[in-house]
C-alpha cells in the first residue's frame, strides 16, 4: 500500500515538473520569437533589442521584452536593468512617471510590466549595468505607436540615421515606420513594402501599371499574400480643367486586387479617371504575419509616390497648442483634446529661440530684470514647543515591592525641594530588613560599628533607599519604621505621577518623575531644505504666542540625526533660561534664524518657471525681440529672489512678467517637451 502511494506521488511530481517546464519553454520561446522582429541597438558594451508583448504601448498595463547581448552576440544574464517612462508636465498637470523594472526570464531575456496612465508621449530612459559596465539609453515612446526610436546613449544597428533637413522622413504610425530604408522599402508592421510604377513612368489619367514588392523584416520575399490597393481622389477642382471651379468635390474610389508573380512581386493596374492628387491605400495580409496598411500619395504628371503623412521640408514636427507632449510628423488632431496640430519649424527647434515683436511684448506686458551677483541673507522660521530639560530630570522608583502611605507630592506640577518628603511607603520586606539590622547590631554591639557583618546589614538598608538620617533614627528608637519616608534628591517640579495614597507599586516601577524647569528646551521642526544652513551653536531668537512682546536669545544645542518621513523635517534643540518660570512645557514657540549666504547669483523669483522638477528662465537676447528658454538649476530662495546655481551668467536679462504666455508660445514653437 505504501509503495503504491509513493509511486503515485512520484508520478504526480513528474507530471507537474513536465507541465511547468513546458510552460516555461513555451513562454521563453514566445519571448525569443518576438525579439527576432525587434530593432537592435548598440552601445560600447551591449547590444540591446526591445519589443512589446502587444506590439504597441497602450494606456494601462504593458509588458516590455528586452534581449541583452555582449558585442560578440553572447547573452548577458543577471544584469540589472531599470528604467522609467515619463510624460512631461502639461500646464498645471504635473509630470507622470511609470517605473520599468526588468526581471530575467531566461539567459539574456528580460521582461518588465509597467502602467501608462494616459495617451500620449512617454519618453523611456533605461539604465543597464553588469559588473563594471553600464549604459544609459533614451527612447521616444508613445501610446499607439509601434516600436521605439532611440534618442540617446546608443545607435541603431540597422543603420538608423539622425534626422536632418535633407533627409526625407515620415512619422511613425501604429505598426508603420514611414522612413524609406536604403533599399526603398517602408516598414509596415512585420512587412517591408516597396511600391513603384513600371519603368518609373509618370502617373497619368487612365491606366497606370504598377508593381508592389513585399518582404519580411529579414528581407525574405513573401509570395501568395493577399495584397489589395484602394485608389481614392477628392478634388475641389480639376487641375486640367480651369473652368471647373464650381464643380463639387468628387469622391472616386476603386479597389484593385493585385496578382502575385514570383520573388514577392505583385502586379496590378490602377485607373485614374482624371488628373489630380490621389491617395493609394495598400493593404497586405497573411495568416502568419497578420495585417499591414500603408498610405501613399501621388500626383498626375509625377513618377514619385510619397507617404501620405510626409513632413514638409523645414518642419520639425506638429504639436498641440494645449498638450505640447503630443508630437506628430503630419497635420492632424490631438489625441487628447482633438484640437488641430500646429507646425513647429526645425530652425526654432534647433535654436530654441522665439521672436516676439515690440507690439506683442507690450500687449503681453513683458518686463525684464538682470541676473546679478549680490549678498543676501535668508530668514528661517521654525515652529516648536517647550519641553523640560531631560538632563535635569529624575525618576523616583524603589528596589522593593511596597504600598504607598501618605503622598506629599500629590499632583503633577507640584514644586518640591531637595530633601523634601515625597511620600511614605510600607513594605514587609523593608520591615524585615530593619528588624534584621537591629538584631545584628544588638548581637555585635561589643564589636563596634566597624564590624563587617554590621556594615553589610547597614549597606542593605542604604541600597533600599533608606537615608542615613532614617538609619540613625532607627538605631536610636530600636524599633523598625513602619512607614518609611522617601525624599527628593533634587529640587524640581513633578512632571509625571503614577501613584496615589494606598496604591501598590512593584519594585523598579516609575512612581514619580521630577524635572528642573529653571532651564527648558525648545524642540523645533526644520525642513530638510533649510537644514544645510544650520549648525550647532548658531544664534536664534525665540518668541511665544502668549508672550509676544518678549524675545528669548538662544543657540542651537543639538541637531537630531533623523528626518521625519511624513513631514520631511528634522528636530533641533535650543536651551532657554527660565529662571522666572514663565515658560512651561508644551507651550508653542517660534524660532527665528538669520543666515548670511554670501555673494551668489540671483534672479527675481518671478523669472523662474516651475514645472515638476524642471526650472526654466527666459533670457531676453535683445536682438529683434528674440527670447530663449534656458533650463537652470536653482538653490536658495529668499526675499523675492531665487539663487541660480547653473544655466545663467551674471548680467543676462531675464523675463519677469508675461512668462506664462511666453512659455506657451515657446513650448508651441520650439517643441520643448520636458517642462
Protein Blocks (a to p, Z undefined) as FASTA:
>chain_A
ZZmmmmmmmmmmmmmmmmmmmmmmmmmmmmmmmmmmpccdddfkbccddddfklpacehj
dddddddddfkopacehiacddddddddehjbccdddddddddfbghiacdddddfbgcd
ddddddddehjbccdddddddehiacjddfehpacfklpacddfklccddddehiacbdc
fkopacehjaccddddehhiacdehjdddddddddfkopacehiacddddddddfbdfkl
mklmmpccdddddddddddfeehiacdddddfbgcddddddddddfklopadddddddeh
iabdcdfkbccehiabdcdfklmmbccfbdcddfklopacddddfklmmnopacddfklm
mmnopacdddddddddddddddddddddfklpccdddfbdcddfbdfblcghiacdehia
fbdcddfklmmmmmmmmmmmmmmmmnojkbfklmmmmmmmmmnopafklmmmmmmnopac
fbacdddfbgcddfbdcbdehiacdehiafbdcddfkbccddddddfklmmmpcehiacd
dddfklmmbccddddfbdcfbdcfklopacddddddfklomacghiacdddddddebjad
dddfklpccehjaccddddehighiacdddddddddeehiacdfbhpaehiacdfehklm
mmmmmmmmnopakZZ
